[in-house]
């Protein structure tokens, strides 16, 4: 075991301290903290004791036993200055023998001399002394901010160091307050336990784990860390500590530090492991440092690398590598006709983390036409502590021969919405099994979607006309790109006397790049119909749930009516039967009959049923049947209603938290909301007396992520994780057939 670091230790003759017969020596550690030092000429095997001759024990009291090179022992005791004169008995390990020490607190005590502390100590004792002064005693006696103690510690560190201590250098600026530091580990040391920064004016423990480079030609390893530059001067030291060793380094801090990108470019042929270390350190810092990490990766991308083995040898490629706080989502393909590959690993520093632990495979084809080749696609989630964002992590294809081929993906997207879009394409929809979603896709997608939702800015609100002070209903209409039906919808609202007199209309734009054009259009419609309108512009695309919730937060009405932009009333008065159904306390949410543009049924309430793979899916009662199909003309309890047109009392909407926002893009939020309403003890009702057209999915058709089906499959899985047992209970034959007559009676009344 490594016992010491030779270049940091000193060897002073014990005569500089004085002979053991000189007796105990008392000095000052800090303003109110005393140090008693006593040298014994023999080895002391048990802890020494320091006790008052009378009165209460010293508290706090700390003791340290240090071995000297001449075989003797140095005993150190730290304690607070007593309020009055005391006689202390020092027991140094000899049975029945003690030394009496008279302590008068008014005496003028000299500062502790670090050279006297170090003189004649063995290397192991010097390590013990240094770690005690760095870690233990400053905490016990709260001396970290004591100027006297800090000055003593700085002198102790300087006395422990060689005349010319090795340097650690600031090599790049991470942000205005932080630099990237490079230094060398002592010979034979593999890792640092703790680092301290010690200057004449202060001491602090350096937070954050250092990163380590590969051993050099002489076996020495470099380390890298992020260091706050405040208070760093020419006389500042970095103290490295580890098991049974410590080392002292002096800091070199150039006045004009290079940016992270400029430093990286200056290295010529840089080590990719070092690149990962630098990115990791910067990514854990302030926003400016995180931006520097992204800038370096984008300005200095690594050349993408794939493995091409021709018709017989292995071929592989990685095209997806999204780092999240739940692990790295990895996607690619492999062709191994002769079975030479033992696995693919994520290379993180010195570690190789296998992809196989959480992996889903599927059949695929690369190339086109005559060049098309069958391959095995894969998606894996690697539980790795990887910097976010690490845009180009490295991977290794391990062969049975012992060879390893490195794969590097192209730079991964930085924008969180694009990252979510790429995650949704990780597995083709036809291969998205429940197991694949649960084990591979869901953890990473949830993390990315959560990051997207957390970065939402505040929406902008534009009011056109004079708003009603106390509207009965707030009609909330989310918009996403497709505005084709807006003129028709506003015209239908304007032609409805109840809407004009008792409702406010709130449009929520979830594609903010259209804000100017939409505002211009709405101003024209406002002038044309003399109809007040409210426009809420989201800061960025956030999805149906977030947009609908933003509109509801702006609402003033007693009832919130969530209405899709492609829903058009067939006639005026559509709100009256819906509001009548909400008058009682039985129903928490209601929805109308919705029709396709050809007059056939689109929605008469929703129910749940297992799909082809056993997953719970949402279905519409009587979809495609004629408009006046008799079962669809009956008001009744239903398991859920669609969010295309859904009414709730605003107080209940707020009580259940509105639409749940962790569904991706737009699917299953409506049934989730209905099930939350049911969990509060309310029923959900279908009201066929209200009829509207629903041009289904017209607003979704331009969203490629949804059209591919991945978002819908993920949302169905998430929905089932939360409500599977409830849906199973609702859809038992008895429950499904027990349609309530209460709603029908209320609507008839």
C-alpha positions in Angstrom: 0.0 0.0 0.0 1.2 3.5 -0.9 2.2 5.1 2.4 3.3 8.6 1.3 4.3 10.9 -1.4 8.0 11.6 -1.1 8.1 14.9 -2.9 5.6 16.5 -0.4 7.2 15.5 2.8 9.8 17.2 5.0 12.4 15.9 7.3 13.4 18.3 10.1 15.6 17.2 13.0 13.8 16.8 16.3 16.3 19.1 17.9 14.5 22.0 16.3 11.5 21.3 18.5 13.5 20.8 21.7 14.2 17.8 23.8 11.4 15.7 25.2 12.3 17.0 28.6 11.3 20.5 27.4 7.7 19.7 28.5 4.4 20.5 26.9 4.2 23.6 24.7 1.0 25.6 24.2 0.3 27.9 21.2 -2.6 29.4 19.3 -4.4 27.6 16.5 -7.2 30.2 16.1 -8.5 33.1 18.1 -10.1 31.0 20.8 -8.6 27.6 20.0 -5.4 26.4 21.8 -2.9 23.7 20.7 -0.9 21.7 23.3 2.0 19.8 21.8 4.0 17.3 23.9 6.9 15.1 22.7 7.4 11.7 24.4 10.7 10.0 23.9 9.1 6.5 23.6 6.4 5.0 21.4 3.0 5.7 22.8 0.5 3.0 21.9 -2.6 4.3 23.4 -4.3 7.7 23.0 -3.1 10.4 25.3 -5.5 12.2 27.6 -5.8 15.8 28.7 -8.0 16.4 31.7 -8.6 19.3 34.1 -7.4 18.7 37.6 -10.9 19.8 38.7 -14.1 20.9 37.1 -15.8 19.8 33.9 -13.9 18.1 31.1 -12.6 20.2 28.1 -15.2 20.2 25.3 -14.7 20.1 22.5 -11.3 18.3 22.8 -9.4 16.7 19.9 -6.3 14.6 20.2 -3.8 13.4 17.6 -0.9 10.9 18.1 2.0 11.2 15.7 5.0 8.9 15.4 8.5 10.5 15.1 11.3 9.1 13.1 13.5 8.7 16.2 10.9 6.3 17.7 9.3 8.8 20.0 5.7 10.2 19.8 4.2 13.6 19.4 0.9 14.3 21.1 -1.3 17.1 20.0 -4.4 18.4 21.8 -6.8 21.1 20.5 -9.3 22.7 22.8 -11.0 26.1 23.3 -9.3 28.6 25.6 -10.8 28.2 29.1 -12.5 31.1 30.7 -10.3 31.0 33.8 -7.0 29.6 35.0 -6.8 25.8 35.0 -4.4 23.0 35.8 -4.4 20.3 33.2 -3.2 16.8 33.6 -1.6 15.2 30.5 -1.5 11.4 30.5 0.9 10.2 27.9 0.4 6.5 28.0 2.5 5.6 31.0 0.3 4.0 33.7 0.1 6.2 36.8 2.3 9.0 35.3 1.1 12.4 34.2 2.4 15.9 33.5 0.8 18.9 35.1 0.2 21.9 32.8 -0.8 25.3 34.3 -2.9 27.3 31.8 -3.7 31.0 32.4 -6.0 32.2 29.7 -4.8 35.8 30.0 -1.2 34.8 28.9 0.0 36.0 25.6 0.4 32.8 23.6 2.5 32.6 20.4 1.0 31.4 17.1 1.6 27.7 16.3 4.7 27.2 14.2 4.1 24.7 11.3 7.8 23.7 11.2 7.7 22.6 14.9 4.6 20.5 14.1 6.3 18.8 11.2 9.8 18.4 12.7 11.0 14.8 12.9 7.7 13.2 11.9 7.5 10.0 9.9 6.0 10.3 6.4 2.8 8.6 7.6 2.5 11.0 10.6 2.9 13.9 8.2 -0.1 12.6 6.2 -2.1 12.2 9.3 -1.2 15.8 10.5 -2.1 17.3 7.1 -5.5 15.5 6.7 -6.4 16.5 10.3 -5.7 20.1 9.7 -7.5 20.1 6.4 -10.6 18.1 7.3 -11.2 17.2 10.9 -10.2 20.0 13.2 -11.5 22.9 11.0 -15.0 21.3 11.3 -14.8 20.5 15.0 -13.7 24.0 16.0 -15.3 25.9 13.1 -12.0 27.4 12.0 -12.4 27.4 8.2 -13.0 31.2 8.3 -10.5 32.0 11.0 -7.7 34.2 9.5 -5.2 32.9 12.0 -5.9 29.3 11.3 -6.0 29.8 7.5 -2.6 31.5 7.7 -1.2 28.7 9.8 -2.6 26.1 7.4 -1.1 27.9 4.4 2.3 27.9 6.1 1.9 24.2 7.0 1.1 23.3 3.3 4.0 25.4 2.1 6.4 23.8 4.7 5.2 20.3 3.5 5.9 21.1 -0.1 9.1 20.8 -2.0 11.0 24.0 -2.7 9.6 24.0 -6.2 6.2 22.3 -6.0 4.8 20.7 -9.2 2.4 22.8 -11.1 -1.2 22.5 -12.0 -2.2 24.8 -14.9 -5.4 26.5 -15.9 -5.7 25.6 -19.6 -9.1 26.9 -20.6 -11.9 29.2 -19.4 -15.2 27.4 -18.8 -17.0 30.6 -17.8 -16.2 34.0 -16.2 -15.6 32.4 -12.8 -14.4 28.9 -13.6 -11.3 27.4 -15.3 -10.4 24.0 -16.5 -7.3 22.8 -14.5 -4.8 20.2 -15.7 -2.3 18.5 -13.3 -0.4 15.3 -12.7 -1.0 12.6 -10.1 1.9 11.5 -8.0 3.7 8.4 -9.1 1.8 5.3 -8.1 -1.5 7.1 -7.4 -4.6 6.2 -9.5 -7.2 8.5 -8.0 -7.7 11.5 -5.7 -9.9 11.3 -2.6 -10.3 15.0 -1.9 -8.9 18.3 -3.2 -8.4 21.5 -1.3 -7.5 25.0 -2.4 -5.4 26.8 0.2 -4.3 30.4 0.0 -3.1 33.0 2.6 -6.6 34.3 2.7 -8.8 31.2 2.6 -9.3 27.5 2.3 -12.0 25.5 0.6 -12.8 22.0 -0.4 -13.0 21.7 -4.2 -16.3 20.2 -5.2 -16.8 18.0 -8.1 -14.9 14.8 -9.0 -11.8 15.2 -11.1 -11.4 13.3 -14.4 -8.4 11.2 -15.2 -6.4 10.7 -18.4 -4.8 7.5 -19.5 -1.3 6.7 -18.0 1.5 8.3 -19.9 4.8 6.8 -21.0 6.2 6.9 -17.4 3.0 5.6 -15.9 1.9 9.1 -14.7 -1.7 10.1 -15.1 -3.1 13.5 -15.7 -6.1 14.8 -13.9 -8.6 17.5 -14.9 -11.0 19.5 -12.8 -13.2 22.6 -12.8 -12.0 25.3 -10.4 -13.5 28.5 -9.3 -10.9 31.2 -10.0 -12.0 33.7 -7.3 -9.2 34.2 -4.7 -6.6 32.3 -6.7 -3.2 34.0 -6.5 0.5 33.3 -7.0 0.7 31.9 -3.5 -2.2 29.5 -3.8 -1.8 25.8 -3.4 -3.9 22.8 -4.4 -3.6 19.9 -1.9 -4.4 16.4 -3.2 -5.3 13.8 -0.6 -5.8 10.1 -0.9 -5.5 6.9 1.2 -2.3 7.4 3.2 -0.9 10.1 1.0 -1.1 13.8 0.1 0.6 16.0 -2.4 1.0 19.8 -2.8 0.7 21.6 -6.2 1.1 25.2 -7.0 -1.4 26.8 -9.4 -0.4 28.6 -12.6 -3.2 30.9 -13.8 -2.5 32.7 -17.1 -4.0 36.1 -17.3 -5.6 35.5 -20.7 -7.2 32.0 -20.7 -8.3 30.4 -23.9 -11.9 29.4 -24.5 -12.7 25.7 -24.3 -12.9 25.6 -28.1 -9.6 27.4 -28.7 -7.8 25.2 -26.2 -9.1 22.1 -27.9 -8.1 23.2 -31.3 -4.6 24.0 -30.0 -4.0 20.4 -29.0 -3.4 19.2 -32.5 -4.3 15.6 -32.3 -6.3 15.5 -29.0 -7.3 12.5 -27.0 -11.0 11.7 -27.4 -11.1 10.6 -23.7 -9.7 14.1 -22.7 -12.5 15.6 -24.9 -15.1 13.7 -22.9 -13.5 14.8 -19.6 -13.6 18.4 -20.6 -17.2 18.2 -21.8 -18.2 16.5 -18.6 -16.5 19.1 -16.4 -18.0 22.0 -18.3 -21.5 20.4 -18.5 -21.6 20.2 -14.7 -20.9 23.9 -14.3 -22.8 27.1 -14.7 -25.0 27.8 -17.8 -22.0 29.6 -19.5 -19.8 26.6 -19.0 -22.5 24.3 -20.3 -22.8 26.5 -23.4 -19.0 26.3 -23.8 -19.2 22.5 -23.8 -21.9 22.6 -26.5 -20.0 25.2 -28.6 -16.7 23.1 -28.5 -18.5 20.0 -29.7 -20.3 21.8 -32.5 -17.3 23.7 -33.7 -14.9 20.8 -33.3 -16.9 17.7 -34.2 -15.3 14.3 -34.3 -15.4 12.6 -37.7 -18.2 10.0 -37.6 -16.9 6.4 -37.7 -18.8 3.3 -38.8 -17.5 -0.3 -39.2 -17.7 -1.6 -42.8 -16.6 -5.2 -43.1 -17.9 -6.1 -46.6 -19.8 -9.3 -47.2 -18.2 -11.5 -44.6 -16.8 -9.3 -41.7 -18.9 -7.4 -39.2 -20.4 -4.0 -40.1 -22.0 -1.7 -37.7 -23.1 1.9 -37.2 -24.5 4.1 -34.4 -26.8 6.9 -35.5 -28.5 7.7 -32.2 -26.8 8.5 -28.9 -28.9 10.8 -26.7 -27.5 11.5 -23.2 -30.2 12.0 -20.5 -30.2 11.9 -16.8 -31.8 8.5 -17.0 -29.1 7.0 -19.1 -28.0 7.1 -22.8 -30.5 6.1 -25.5 -28.5 4.4 -28.2 -29.7 3.3 -31.6 -28.0 1.7 -34.6 -27.5 -1.5 -36.6 -25.2 -4.5 -36.7 -24.5 -7.1 -39.4 -22.4 -10.0 -38.2 -22.7 -12.9 -40.8 -20.1 -15.1 -39.1 -20.8 -14.4 -35.5 -17.6 -12.6 -34.7 -19.0 -9.9 -32.5 -19.2 -10.4 -28.7 -20.9 -7.1 -28.0 -21.0 -3.3 -28.4 -20.0 -1.1 -25.5 -20.3 2.6 -24.7 -16.8 3.9 -24.0 -16.9 6.3 -21.1 -13.4 7.3 -20.1 -11.6 4.1 -19.1 -14.9 2.2 -18.7 -16.6 0.0 -21.3 -20.4 -0.2 -20.6 -22.2 -3.0 -22.5 -25.3 -2.1 -24.5 -26.7 -5.6 -24.2 -28.1 -5.3 -20.6 -31.1 -3.2 -21.7 -31.5 -3.7 -25.5 -34.3 -4.3 -28.0 -33.5 -5.7 -31.4 -35.5 -5.7 -34.6 -35.0 -6.5 -38.3 -33.9 -3.7 -40.7 -32.5 -2.9 -44.1 -29.7 -0.5 -45.0 -29.0 0.7 -48.5 -31.4 0.8 -51.4 -32.1 -1.2 -54.5 -29.4 -3.7 -55.4 -27.3 -2.5 -52.4 -30.0 -3.2 -49.8 -28.7 -5.4 -47.0 -30.6 -7.0 -44.2 -29.2 -6.0 -40.8 -30.2 -6.2 -37.1 -31.4 -2.9 -35.7 -31.1 -2.2 -32.0 -32.1 0.3 -29.4 -30.5 0.3 -26.0 -30.6 2.3 -22.8 -27.2 2.4 -21.1 -27.2 3.4 -17.4 -24.2 5.7 -17.6 -23.2 8.9 -15.8 -22.6 10.7 -19.1 -22.3 14.5 -19.5 -25.5 16.1 -20.8 -25.3 16.9 -23.6 -22.5 14.7 -24.9 -23.0 15.1 -28.6 -20.6 12.4 -29.8 -19.9 9.6 -27.4 -17.7 6.8 -28.5 -18.7 3.1 -28.8 -16.6 0.0 -29.3 -17.5 -3.2 -31.3 -15.7 -6.0 -29.4 -14.7 -9.1 -31.4 -14.0 -12.6 -30.3 -10.4 -12.1 -31.5 -9.9 -9.4 -28.8 -10.0 -6.6 -31.3 -12.1 -3.5 -30.7 -13.4 -1.2 -33.4 -14.4 2.3 -32.4 -17.7 3.8 -33.6 -18.5 7.5 -33.5 -22.0 8.8 -34.3 -22.6 12.1 -36.1 -23.2 15.0 -33.8 -26.4 14.6 -31.9 -29.1 17.3 -31.8 -28.8 20.0 -29.1 -32.3 21.4 -29.3 -34.5 19.5 -26.8 -37.5 19.3 -29.2 -35.3 17.8 -31.9 -33.8 15.4 -29.3 -37.3 14.3 -28.4 -38.1 13.8 -32.1 -35.0 11.7 -32.6 -35.9 9.6 -29.6 -39.3 8.9 -31.0 -37.6 7.5 -34.1 -35.4 5.1 -32.2 -37.6 2.1 -32.8 -39.9 1.7 -35.8 -43.6 1.8 -34.6 -44.2 -1.8 -35.8 -41.6 -3.0 -33.4 -42.6 -0.9 -30.4 -43.7 -3.6 -28.0 -44.6 -2.8 -24.4 -41.3 -4.3 -23.2 -39.3 -2.2 -25.7 -41.0 0.9 -24.5 -40.7 0.1 -20.8 -37.1 -1.0 -20.8 -35.5 1.2 -23.6 -37.6 4.1 -24.8 -39.7 5.3 -21.8 -37.0 6.3 -19.3 -35.0 8.4 -21.9 -38.1 9.8 -23.6 -39.6 10.8 -20.3 -36.4 12.6 -19.3 -36.1 14.5 -22.6 -39.8 15.4 -22.6 -39.5 16.6 -19.0 -36.5 18.7 -20.0 -38.6 20.2 -22.8 -41.5 21.0 -20.5 -39.1 22.5 -17.9 -37.7 24.9 -20.4 -41.0 26.4 -21.3 -41.1 30.2 -21.1 -44.1 32.2 -20.1 -46.7 32.6 -22.8 -47.6 35.9 -24.3 -51.3 37.1 -24.1 -52.9 39.4 -26.7 -56.4 40.7 -26.1 -58.6 41.7 -29.0 -61.6 43.7 -27.9 -63.1 44.1 -24.4 -63.2 40.8 -22.4 -66.3 39.8 -20.5 -65.8 40.4 -16.8 -67.6 37.2 -15.7 -68.2 34.8 -18.6 -70.2 31.7 -18.0 -68.0 29.6 -20.2 -64.4 29.9 -21.4 -63.9 28.2 -24.8 -60.2 27.2 -25.1 -59.0 26.3 -28.5 -55.4 25.1 -29.0 -53.8 25.7 -32.4 -50.9 24.0 -34.0 -49.9 25.1 -37.5 -53.2 24.2 -39.3 -55.4 27.3 -39.3 -57.6 26.3 -42.2 -60.8 26.1 -40.2 -60.3 29.1 -38.0 -62.5 31.5 -40.1 -65.4 28.9 -40.2 -65.1 28.2 -36.4 -65.0 31.9 -35.4 -68.0 32.5 -37.7 -69.9 29.7 -36.1 -69.1 31.1 -32.6 -70.1 34.6 -33.7 -73.5 33.4 -35.0 -74.4 31.8 -31.6 -76.1 34.3 -29.4 -75.2 32.5 -26.2 -71.5 32.4 -27.1 -71.6 36.2 -27.8 -73.3 37.0 -24.6 -71.9 34.5 -22.0 -68.6 33.1 -23.4 -65.1 34.2 -23.9 -63.0 32.6 -26.7 -59.3 31.9 -26.0 -57.0 30.7 -28.8 -53.7 29.1 -27.7 -51.0 29.0 -30.4 -48.6 26.1 -29.9 -46.6 27.0 -33.0 -45.3 30.4 -32.0 -43.5 31.0 -35.4 -47.1 31.7 -36.7 -47.8 34.3 -34.1 -47.7 37.4 -36.4 -49.9 35.9 -39.1 -52.4 34.5 -36.6 -52.7 37.8 -34.7 -53.3 39.6 -38.0 -56.0 37.0 -38.9 -57.7 37.2 -35.6 -57.7 41.0 -35.6 -59.6 40.9 -38.9 -62.1 38.4 -37.6 -62.6 40.5 -34.4 -63.4 43.5 -36.5 -65.6 41.5 -38.9 -67.8 39.9 -36.2 -67.3 42.4 -33.3 -66.4 39.4 -31.2 -63.8 39.7 -28.4 -60.9 37.2 -28.7 -57.9 36.3 -26.6 -54.7 34.9 -28.1 -52.2 33.1 -25.9 -48.9 32.5 -27.7 -46.8 29.7 -26.2 -43.0 30.4 -25.9 -42.3 27.2 -27.8 -44.2 24.1 -29.1 -45.2 22.2 -25.9 -48.0 19.9 -27.1 -51.7 19.7 -26.7 -51.8 19.3 -22.9 -49.6 22.2 -22.1 -51.3 24.5 -24.6 -54.7 23.6 -23.2 -53.6 24.2 -19.7 -52.2 27.6 -20.6 -55.5 28.6 -22.0 -57.3 27.3 -18.9 -55.1 29.4 -16.7 -56.1 32.4 -18.7 -59.8 31.5 -18.4 -62.3 33.5 -16.3 -65.4 31.4 -16.9 -67.1 29.0 -14.4 -66.9 26.3 -17.0 -63.9 25.5 -19.3 -64.8 24.1 -22.7 -61.8 22.5 -24.4 -62.5 22.6 -28.2 -60.2 21.5 -31.0 -59.5 23.9 -33.8 -61.1 21.5 -36.3 -64.4 21.2 -34.4 -67.3 23.2 -35.8 -70.8 23.5 -34.3 -73.6 22.2 -36.5 -75.9 24.9 -35.1 -76.2 27.5 -32.4 -77.1 26.5 -28.9 -74.7 23.6 -28.7 -73.5 24.6 -25.2 -76.9 24.6 -23.5 -77.4 20.8 -23.1 -73.8 20.4 -22.1 -74.1 23.0 -19.4 -77.3 21.4 -18.2 -75.5 18.1 -17.7 -73.0 19.9 -15.5 -75.6 21.6 -13.3 -75.8 18.6 -10.9 -73.0 17.3 -8.8 -73.0 13.8 -10.5 -70.9 14.6 -13.6 -67.5 16.1 -13.6 -66.9 16.1 -17.4 -69.2 15.9 -20.4 -68.8 15.7 -24.1 -71.1 16.0 -27.2 -71.8 14.0 -30.3 -69.1 14.6 -32.9 -69.6 14.0 -36.6 -67.3 13.5 -39.6 -67.8 15.9 -42.4 -70.0 13.4 -44.2 -72.4 13.3 -41.3 -71.3 9.9 -39.9 -70.5 9.4 -36.2 -67.0 10.2 -35.1 -67.6 10.2 -31.3 -70.3 9.1 -29.0 -68.2 8.7 -25.9 -65.0 6.7 -25.5 -64.3 3.2 -24.1 -61.2 1.2 -23.5 -60.2 -2.1 -25.1 -57.0 -4.2 -25.5 -55.3 -3.8 -28.9 -53.6 -6.5 -31.0 -50.6 -6.6 -28.6 -52.7 -6.6 -25.5 -52.2 -2.9 -24.7 -55.1 -0.8 -23.6 -56.3 1.6 -26.4 -59.0 4.3 -26.6 -62.0 3.7 -28.9 -65.0 5.7 -29.8 -68.5 4.3 -29.4 -70.3 3.7 -32.8 -67.6 5.3 -34.9 -68.6 5.4 -38.6 -72.3 4.7 -37.9 -75.0 7.0 -39.3 -75.6 10.3 -37.5 -78.9 9.2 -36.0 -77.9 5.6 -35.1 -80.3 4.9 -32.2 -77.7 3.9 -29.5 -75.8 7.1 -30.2 -78.9 9.2 -29.5 -79.0 8.2 -25.8 -77.4 10.4 -23.2 -75.5 8.1 -20.8 -72.5 7.5 -18.6 -69.4 6.6 -20.6 -65.8 5.7 -19.5 -64.4 8.9 -21.1 -65.0 11.6 -23.7 -62.7 13.0 -26.2 -60.7 16.2 -25.6 -61.8 17.5 -29.0 -64.8 18.9 -27.1 -64.9 18.5 -23.4 -66.5 20.6 -20.7 -65.7 20.8 -17.0 -66.3 23.2 -14.2 -63.1 25.2 -13.9 -62.7 24.5 -10.2 -62.7 20.8 -10.8 -60.3 21.2 -13.8 -57.9 23.0 -11.5 -58.4 20.5 -8.7 -57.3 17.6 -10.8 -54.4 19.5 -12.2 -55.8 20.0 -15.7 -54.4 17.8 -18.5 -51.4 15.7 -17.6 -48.4 17.2 -19.5 -46.1 14.2 -19.7 -47.9 12.6 -22.6 -46.0 13.4 -25.8 -47.4 15.8 -28.5 -51.1 14.9 -28.1 -52.9 11.6 -27.3 -54.5 10.0 -24.3 -54.4 13.3 -22.3 -58.2 13.5 -22.6 -58.9 10.0 -21.3 -56.3 10.5 -18.6 -58.2 13.7 -17.5 -61.5 11.8 -17.5 -60.0 9.0 -15.3 -58.7 11.7 -12.9 -62.3 13.1 -12.8 -63.5 9.6 -12.0 -60.9 9.2 -9.3 -62.5 12.2 -7.6 -65.8 10.4 -7.4 -67.5 12.0 -10.5 -69.0 10.4 -13.6 -68.3 11.3 -17.2 -71.2 11.9 -19.5 -72.0 11.8 -23.2 -74.6 14.4 -24.4 -75.9 13.6 -27.9 -78.2 16.7 -27.9 -75.1 18.7 -28.7 -73.7 18.0 -32.1 -70.5 19.4 -33.7 -68.4 18.4 -36.7 -64.9 17.1 -36.0 -62.5 17.0 -38.9 -60.3 14.5 -37.0 -56.5 14.7 -37.0 -56.4 17.7 -39.4 -54.2 19.6 -36.9 -52.1 16.5 -36.3 -51.4 15.6 -39.9 -48.5 18.0 -40.1 -46.7 16.6 -37.1 -44.4 13.9 -38.4 -43.6 12.6 -34.9 -47.2 11.8 -34.3 -47.9 10.4 -37.8 -45.3 7.8 -37.4 -47.1 6.3 -34.5 -44.3 6.3 -32.0 -45.7 9.1 -29.8 -49.2 7.4 -29.8 -47.7 4.0 -28.9 -45.7 5.6 -26.0 -48.7 7.5 -24.7 -50.8 4.4 -24.8 -48.2 2.6 -22.8 -47.9 5.4 -20.3 -51.7 5.7 -20.0 -51.9 2.0 -19.3 -49.2 2.1 -16.6 -51.3 4.7 -14.7 -54.8 3.5 -15.4 -54.6 -0.2 -16.5 -56.3 -1.6 -13.4 -59.0 1.2 -13.5 -59.7 0.6 -17.2 -60.0 -3.2 -16.6 -62.5 -2.6 -13.9 -64.5 0.0 -16.0 -64.7 -2.4 -18.9 -65.9 -5.5 -17.1 -69.2 -6.6 -18.7 -71.3 -5.5 -15.7 -69.7 -2.0 -15.5 -69.7 -1.5 -19.3 -73.5 -2.3 -19.6 -74.6 -0.3 -16.6 -75.1 3.0 -18.4 -76.6 5.5 -16.1 -80.1 7.0 -16.8 -79.4 10.1 -14.7 -77.7 12.0 -17.5 -80.4 11.2 -19.9 -83.0 12.5 -17.5 -81.0 15.7 -16.8 -80.6 16.4 -20.5 -84.3 15.7 -21.2 -85.2 18.1 -18.4 
